[in-house]
Structures are given as C-alpha cells and as structure tokens.
Amino acid sequence: MSILGLNISRRTFLVLIGIAFYLILLVVLTSVERNSLVSNINSFQDSLWYSIVTLTTVGYGDIYPVTPIGRNIGYIFVLGSLGVLGLLISRITEVFVNIRETRKMGLLGSNYKDHIVVIGWDLFAQSVVDELIG
C-alpha cells in the first residue's frame, strides 16, 4: 500500500489510523470536559490519564467524564479496551505457540550427538536403520 509516496503495510496503516482516532478522541474529550464546571478533566494530560486507566481496565475512578459527549467517548474507550486487550492477549499467545511449535519440530537445535533423524518411517526405513545399527 502506498500513501503519500510511502510504502507501508496494511497493518501499519490500520495502526496509524487507530492512533489518529485515539488522539482525536482525546482532544474532543479535553475540549468538552474543560468547559464543564463540575468536570475533573481539565487538561489534555487529564484526558490521557483517564484513557490509559480506562484502556488498561484499571479504572481508579479519580478522573472521569461528566458531560454526555465525554461519557460517550468513555464508552468508546471501554469498548476499545476490550478489543485492544483481546488483540494483545492473542498476540502474546501466538508468540508462545510459535515458540512451542518451533521447539517441538526441533528447529531450535538439539543436544544430541551421533544420531540420525529418519523422516518417513516405513519398511524400507526400518531396513536402512537395521543396516546402520547392525
């Protein structure tokens, strides 16, 4: 995929779109909450803190949106945290499964010395092994 003359993968493009969407939500959250008299989100840093606490599912409750638009953005963060957490867990699981499969197939090497690997066991392979051993 080529964008502005740069060749980037589809995954990279989607990540960049996601980051841009996240930053736009933070700016909107900051601007709508800053105008509320009872809101405790008064700066971009407050919005960033709220989003990180929400996206990591910690949920301290020290900073939270009070305006309807701010709460709707909060819903997006909560639902987004489910997707981000699911993606993160699946990627970590994929890494461990790949390591296990690589080890299982012997692609990481072995400690064996003076051994032979026979692939495709049948009667002919049995006779070859008998000749090698005997």
C-alpha contacts under 8 A as a table, 3 or more apart, distances in Angstrom:
res1	aa1	res2	aa2	distance
1	M	7	N	5.64
1	M	8	I	5.59
1	M	9	S	5.95
1	M	10	R	6.61
2	S	5	G	5.77
2	S	6	L	5.27
2	S	7	N	4.46
2	S	8	I	6.21
3	I	6	L	5.23
3	I	7	N	6.58
3	I	8	I	7.37
8	I	12	T	6.28
8	I	13	F	6.61
9	S	12	T	5.23
9	S	13	F	6.25
10	R	13	F	5.03
10	R	14	L	6.20
11	R	14	L	5.15
11	R	15	V	6.18
12	T	15	V	5.06
12	T	16	L	6.17
13	F	16	L	5.14
13	F	17	I	6.22
14	L	17	I	5.01
14	L	18	G	6.10
15	V	18	G	4.99
15	V	19	I	6.19
16	L	19	I	5.11
16	L	20	A	6.14
17	I	20	A	5.09
17	I	21	F	6.11
18	G	21	F	5.08
18	G	22	Y	6.10
19	I	22	Y	5.00
19	I	23	L	6.18
20	A	23	L	5.16
20	A	24	I	6.17
21	F	24	I	5.10
21	F	25	L	6.20
22	Y	25	L	5.13
22	Y	26	L	6.30
23	L	26	L	5.00
23	L	27	V	6.26
24	I	27	V	5.15
24	I	28	V	6.18
25	L	28	V	5.13
25	L	29	L	5.94
25	L	73	I	6.80
26	L	29	L	5.05
26	L	30	T	6.07
26	L	44	F	7.03
26	L	47	S	5.91
26	L	48	L	6.66
26	L	51	S	7.84
27	V	30	T	5.14
27	V	31	S	6.20
27	V	44	F	6.91
28	V	31	S	5.17
28	V	32	V	6.16
29	L	32	V	5.44
29	L	33	E	5.94
29	L	47	S	6.61
29	L	69	I	7.57
29	L	70	G	5.45
29	L	73	I	6.86
30	T	33	E	5.37
30	T	34	R	5.77
30	T	41	I	6.72
30	T	42	N	6.66
30	T	43	S	5.95
30	T	44	F	5.61
30	T	46	D	7.85
30	T	47	S	5.87
31	S	34	R	5.33
31	S	35	N	6.72
32	V	35	N	5.67
32	V	36	S	7.08
32	V	67	T	7.29
32	V	69	I	7.12
32	V	70	G	6.67
33	E	36	S	5.33
33	E	39	S	5.89
33	E	40	N	7.79
33	E	41	I	5.79
33	E	42	N	6.63
33	E	65	P	6.62
33	E	66	V	7.23
33	E	67	T	6.47
33	E	70	G	6.46
34	R	37	L	7.82
34	R	39	S	6.94
34	R	41	I	6.26
34	R	42	N	4.71
34	R	43	S	6.95
36	S	39	S	5.44
36	S	66	V	7.97
36	S	67	T	7.20
38	V	66	V	7.43
39	S	42	N	7.15
39	S	64	Y	7.72
39	S	65	P	6.49
39	S	66	V	5.84
39	S	67	T	7.77
40	N	46	D	7.99
40	N	63	I	5.95
40	N	64	Y	6.85
40	N	65	P	7.41
41	I	46	D	5.24
41	I	47	S	6.14
41	I	63	I	6.43
41	I	64	Y	6.91
41	I	65	P	6.74
42	N	46	D	6.34
42	N	47	S	7.87
43	S	46	D	5.16
43	S	47	S	6.50
44	F	47	S	5.03
44	F	48	L	6.09
45	Q	48	L	4.95
45	Q	49	W	6.04
46	D	49	W	5.07
46	D	50	Y	6.10
46	D	63	I	7.26
47	S	50	Y	5.08
47	S	51	S	6.11
48	L	51	S	5.15
48	L	52	I	6.15
49	W	52	I	5.24
49	W	53	V	6.10
49	W	63	I	7.93
50	Y	53	V	5.25
50	Y	54	T	6.04
50	Y	63	I	5.91
50	Y	64	Y	6.54
51	S	54	T	5.03
51	S	55	L	5.80
51	S	74	G	7.82
51	S	77	F	6.59
52	I	55	L	5.09
52	I	56	T	5.98
53	V	56	T	5.43
53	V	57	T	6.27
53	V	58	V	5.34
53	V	59	G	5.38
53	V	60	Y	6.86
54	T	57	T	5.01
54	T	58	V	6.21
54	T	59	G	5.35
54	T	74	G	7.97
54	T	77	F	6.55
54	T	78	V	6.24
54	T	81	S	7.24
55	L	58	V	7.77
55	L	77	F	6.06
55	L	78	V	6.30
55	L	80	G	7.06
55	L	81	S	4.43
55	L	82	L	7.96
55	L	84	V	7.86
56	T	59	G	7.85
56	T	81	S	6.65
56	T	85	L	7.77
57	T	78	V	7.81
57	T	81	S	7.06
60	Y	63	I	7.70
61	G	64	Y	6.35
65	P	70	G	5.07
65	P	71	R	5.51
65	P	74	G	7.16
66	V	70	G	6.36
66	V	71	R	6.35
67	T	70	G	5.01
67	T	71	R	6.09
68	P	71	R	5.13
68	P	72	N	6.23
69	I	72	N	5.08
69	I	73	I	6.29
70	G	73	I	5.09
70	G	74	G	6.17
71	R	74	G	4.71
71	R	75	Y	6.25
72	N	75	Y	4.98
72	N	76	I	6.46
73	I	76	I	5.01
73	I	77	F	6.33
74	G	77	F	4.98
74	G	78	V	6.19
75	Y	78	V	5.05
75	Y	79	L	6.12
76	I	79	L	5.20
76	I	80	G	5.77
77	F	80	G	4.89
77	F	81	S	5.95
78	V	81	S	5.14
78	V	82	L	6.78
79	L	82	L	5.34
79	L	83	G	6.84
80	G	83	G	5.15
80	G	84	V	6.10
81	S	84	V	5.01
81	S	85	L	5.76
82	L	85	L	5.22
82	L	86	G	5.97
83	G	86	G	5.06
83	G	87	L	6.02
84	V	87	L	5.08
84	V	88	L	6.05
85	L	88	L	5.06
85	L	89	I	6.10
86	G	89	I	5.21
86	G	90	S	6.08
87	L	90	S	5.14
87	L	91	R	6.14
88	L	91	R	5.21
88	L	92	I	6.24
89	I	92	I	5.20
89	I	93	T	6.07
90	S	93	T	5.04
90	S	94	E	6.02
91	R	94	E	4.96
91	R	95	V	6.33
92	I	95	V	5.21
92	I	96	F	6.48
93	T	96	F	5.21
93	T	97	V	6.10
94	E	97	V	5.09
94	E	98	N	6.07
95	V	98	N	5.17
95	V	99	I	6.23
96	F	99	I	5.07
96	F	100	R	6.14
97	V	100	R	5.05
97	V	101	E	6.06
98	N	101	E	5.10
98	N	102	T	5.96
99	I	102	T	5.13
99	I	103	R	6.10
100	R	103	R	5.13
100	R	104	K	5.95
101	E	104	K	4.86
101	E	105	M	6.09
102	T	105	M	5.26
102	T	106	G	6.32
102	T	107	L	5.42
102	T	108	L	6.57
103	R	106	G	5.06
103	R	107	L	6.00
103	R	108	L	5.70
104	K	107	L	7.73
106	G	109	G	5.70
106	G	110	S	6.85
112	Y	115	H	6.55
118	V	121	W	6.77
118	V	125	A	7.30
120	G	125	A	7.40
121	W	124	F	7.83
121	W	125	A	5.50
121	W	126	Q	7.11
122	D	125	A	5.22
122	D	126	Q	6.26
123	L	126	Q	4.96
123	L	127	S	6.35
124	F	127	S	5.13
124	F	128	V	6.30
125	A	128	V	5.02
125	A	129	V	6.17
126	Q	129	V	5.18
126	Q	130	D	6.13
127	S	130	D	4.99
127	S	131	E	6.20
128	V	131	E	5.12
128	V	132	L	6.24
129	V	132	L	4.99
129	V	133	I	6.07
130	D	133	I	5.24
130	D	134	G	5.73
131	E	134	G	5.19
